[in-house]
C-alpha cells in the first residue's frame, strides 16, 4: 500500500518562536502530526510505503531528510523558481500534477493547515483536482483491509467512525507542539537516500499557471497588528504585590 504525505517546510521562528534550534526551516506542526500517525501505522502494516512530498525552496530539502529519518521511505522535493509565490490555488495545481506523475497512491494525507498560512484549503482543492473523496478532521486511522480504510473523525466534539474505499484524501485535525527529535544515526542514514527533485518541466506545467502568475490571490498590502505593551514590574512581599495588583486593576477599570 502506498501512502503519500504532503508536508511543508516553514520558518522555525513561526512554528516554534520560543525554541532555539539553529535551523531556518522545520516541518509544519500539523504535517508533523500527520506524518507521525502514518509512520505509527506502518508498525501494524509493514507493507505500507510512505512518500513525502514538499513544495518549497532548496533549503526545504533538509526537512524532507528529517521526514525520512522519522520513518518515511521516500521523499520528493517540488522545487522550481516558477513555483515561488504560489497561493493555495496554484499550490494545489502543482501538487496534483505531482500526484498524477507519481501514480499508484492509495491514500493522500495532509495536515489540517500550515502554521504560516492558516488557510486549510489545500486538502479540499487537491480532492477536487484529483476527483477523490475528501475527509477532513480525522483523529485516527483504525485499520486498513485490502482497499477499505476505517478511521475516526471529529465533528462538533463528537467522534464518528467512518469506512471508505481507497483511494481517498484525508487531513488530520491535530498538531505537534514540540519539534520531534531525530536520532543522529537515523539522520545520517537519511542523508544517504536520494531525494527526487521535480521541476515544472518534470510535471509538464506551464509557468504561467504557477507561482504569482498562476495565483488567484493577490496580496496588495500587509500590516502588523500586534501592539507592544508596557511591562510593569512589581517588587515587594506577596501582600504588597497583591495590593499593587488590586490598585492597578482599579486604575485600569476607572
VENUR-V583540 format. One record per residue. RES is the residue in three letters. OMEGA is omega as a letter, one per 40 degrees, with the letter a starting at -180 (999 if undefined). Layout:
res omega
RES OMEGA
RES OMEGA
//
This chain:
res omega
UNK a
UNK i
UNK i
UNK i
UNK i
UNK i
UNK i
UNK i
UNK a
UNK i
UNK i
UNK a
UNK i
UNK a
UNK a
UNK a
UNK a
UNK a
UNK i
UNK a
UNK a
UNK i
UNK a
UNK a
UNK i
UNK i
UNK i
UNK a
UNK i
UNK i
UNK i
UNK i
UNK a
UNK a
UNK i
UNK i
UNK a
UNK i
UNK i
UNK i
UNK a
UNK a
UNK i
UNK a
UNK a
UNK a
UNK i
UNK i
UNK a
UNK i
UNK i
UNK i
UNK a
UNK i
UNK a
UNK a
UNK a
UNK a
UNK a
UNK a
UNK i
UNK i
UNK i
UNK i
UNK i
UNK i
UNK i
UNK i
UNK i
UNK i
UNK i
UNK a
UNK a
UNK a
UNK i
UNK a
UNK i
UNK a
UNK i
UNK a
UNK a
UNK i
UNK a
UNK i
UNK a
UNK i
UNK a
UNK a
UNK a
UNK i
UNK a
UNK i
UNK a
UNK i
UNK a
UNK i
UNK i
UNK i
UNK i
UNK i
UNK a
UNK i
UNK i
UNK i
UNK a
UNK a
UNK i
UNK a
UNK i
UNK i
UNK a
UNK i
UNK i
UNK a
UNK a
UNK a
UNK i
UNK i
UNK a
UNK a
UNK a
UNK a
UNK a
UNK i
UNK i
UNK a
UNK a
UNK a
UNK a
UNK a
UNK i
UNK i
UNK a
UNK i
UNK i
UNK i
UNK i
UNK a
UNK a
UNK i
UNK a
UNK a
UNK i
UNK i
UNK a
UNK a
UNK a
UNK i
UNK i
UNK a
UNK i
UNK a
UNK a
UNK i
UNK a
UNK i
UNK i
UNK i
UNK i
UNK i
UNK a
UNK i
UNK a
UNK i
UNK i
UNK e
UNK i
UNK i
UNK a
UNK i
UNK i
UNK a
UNK a
UNK a
UNK i
UNK a
UNK i
UNK i
UNK a
UNK i
UNK a
UNK i
UNK a
UNK i
UNK i
UNK i
UNK i
UNK i
UNK a
UNK a
UNK i
UNK a
UNK a
UNK i
UNK a
UNK i
UNK i
UNK i
UNK i
UNK i
UNK i
UNK a
UNK a
UNK i
UNK i
UNK a
UNK i
UNK i
UNK a
UNK i
UNK a
UNK a
UNK a
UNK a
UNK i
UNK a
UNK i
UNK i
UNK a
UNK a
UNK i
UNK i
UNK i
UNK a
UNK a
UNK a
UNK i
UNK i
UNK i
UNK i
UNK i
UNK i
UNK a
UNK i
UNK i
UNK i
UNK i
UNK a
UNK a
UNK i
UNK i
UNK i
UNK a
UNK i
UNK i
UNK i
UNK i
UNK i
UNK i
UNK a
UNK a
UNK a
UNK i
UNK 999
//
